[in-house]
Amino acid sequence: MSPSISRRELLKMLALLSAGAATSSWTTARFLPASLTDSNGRPNIILIVTDTTSATNMSLYGYPRHTTPILEKLAERSTVFHSHYSGGSFTTAGTATLLTGMYPWSHRAINQMGLVDRKIIAENMFDLIGNGYYRFAFTQNMAADVLLGQFYRDIDQHLPTTSFSMRPDPLMGNRFNDSAVAFNTYDDFLFDMKNDPGIPGSLLLGLAYKAFHLREEESYRYGYSNYPLGLPIRKDVSMAFLNETVYDGLKSEVSDLWKKHSPFFAYFHLWSPHEPYHPNKTFMNLFNKDNYKPIEKPNAPLDQGISASDLNIQRLYYDRYIANVDHEIGTLLDFIEQAGLFENSTIVYTSDHGQMHERGIFGHVTPYLYEPLVHIPLMISAPGQNVRRDIYTPTSSIDVLPTLVSLAGRQMPAGGIGKILPDLGGTQDTGRSIFSVEAKTNSAFAPLTKTTIAMIKGDYKLIYYKGYLGYDDVFELYNLSEDIEELRNLVSKNPSNLASLKEELLENLAQANRPFEKK
Amino acid sequence: MKTRLPKFQDIVPVYAIISFIIYGWTFVLFFWKVPSWLDFLTPAEIFGAFSYGVLTNLVESMIVILCLLVLCVLLPPRTMRETFAAYGSVIAIIGLGSVMLYQYQYRAVRLDFASGLKPWAIATVLAILLSVFLTARIKVLKSIILNISDRMVIFLYIFIPLSIICVLDVVVRNLG
């Protein structure tokens, strides 16, 4: 069933078309009207988020190991954003930024498993895309699912976070009709399985629940010939799954959405390639003896003390796992292709944050905001697009929301700082500052006093560390066009733009802190 | 069967001790969470979370008292039935206290948590047996335990009505 366009919507489209034509190159304008006229309506929107995917480990962005051959094919019919940054360095902060179009210092989901400030709950991606769309959401990551729980009024269909997993749903909250509150109570409080603080609010059943799931986790480790390192497993709820089953599930959901609901907006947020890295055996020998040696970097002052050789082994496993995920994304894209959905759908591929295997640090629970942690992929394939476009000016995950809202033919509320992405109705802004914010141990209701802020402006990236023991009030400045590995800190050379960059960063931080300061 | 069960007035103080520990644990952690929830959840949702917590506490406390009653039925009457108030209270205090310690000790190390379960369970059983033995031998200790459990009964006047309200809240929330 194809919806008809009202006169009001048609006028909006024409306004968008003329704005796009006025501000963008001829190729830009070519995609936008195609997306609106070819399908005789608004395009379907499929947003695919793979957790913990660093652009710095993707061959799509120049990584020497050929980790993403399938995504490179998708790039041939997409707009590829080469300097795209997440708002945070872990799921809660990064996903909340994507879904609200605000930086962490505004949405306040800055702690592990945190929530967005309830004053801004209404301004989420599902609400702003509007009920003219059938809005579907599925994430395997519980930290992201907690956020979806806040937006449940604006989601038409939500799949439990454990869908397509190996065992029945272990989450207690999903057993209640009142699942949003029950989830917050049971899975985030009474049966809390998190590491920190990880004390279940239920004395006895919490202990029993934890013990049962940890025993199960042990059983997933061995005995699966296709997974020599054990089954892929979600650390947050000790739930094993097979990537192939999860992606088969997505195909089935896309098929249902396509047949029953048009236009639809689908948000898929997949756990892999999050650690632990457990690729299928097909990918287990990939990059063996490829002679690739990552650039050696000195350990960071706040490192985890992990040796370079151990980090290189983890990096190898990560690269294999990315290749595995790339393959699975390929099966989903093939399905979308065969269904003809590329013609009337916008396909967005991105991540919530990156991952680090250098400077003595593994993972993404760290105060740092170096490129591997915040430089994430973003590709958008507009309906019917068949040429590649590359955008090199810095963009942020706060820009995805206004772009999708605009594609849905709606207006963003006033005051938003995200911008419609270049080539999709927006323009390239080289003078703009992009921020990433890390403050996971800072109170969400207090000024940011223990935090790391990265500001990317043009070629430069200024990083500010505040409140860390032994590393307080420290600045680092890198010229990314000459030093993408962030090895030469320019602060000691005192370049002419340092003072103005510092001033701008500190002014933005002060502005973000102002509502939380005691009067 | 009825003759093997302890008297109702002996069951109540033991249940009071169990409830005090189980409800108390949840209440402390709940109020530790509330400042955060105030910014992210509505007051109705926070009360809903509280209701689920109290419902869970009710189930937990019932499980523990039922286990003690089953133990009482299985053991010879002189072993436990006649001293249910004292022994039941000691078992509840040591057993639940041990669970509290374990939960706190292993809050951050998940795999150690699993591997440490068996030795912890054995140590808890031994500690319970020793405590029961000492309670039987030392009259002052027995008297202290009985006094404490008797005073805990006052909390049941809070916990029981609160549980009824919260169970009703959960039922209403899940209707339809």
Interface residues (C-beta under 8 A of the other chain):
Chain A: R108 G114 L115 V116 D117 R118 Q150 F176 N177 D178 A180 V181 A182 N184 T185 Y186 F189 L190 M193 N195 D196 P197 G198 I199 P200 G201 S202 L203 L204 L205 G206 L207 K210 A211 L214 R215 E217 E218 A444 F445
Chain B: I21 I22 W25 T26 L29 F30 K33 P35 S36 W37 D39 F40 L41 T42 E45 G48 A49 Y52 G53 T56 N57 V59 E60 I63 V64 L96 V99 M100 Y102 Q103 Y104 R107 A108 V109 R110 L111 F113 A114 L117 V170 R173 N174 L175 G176
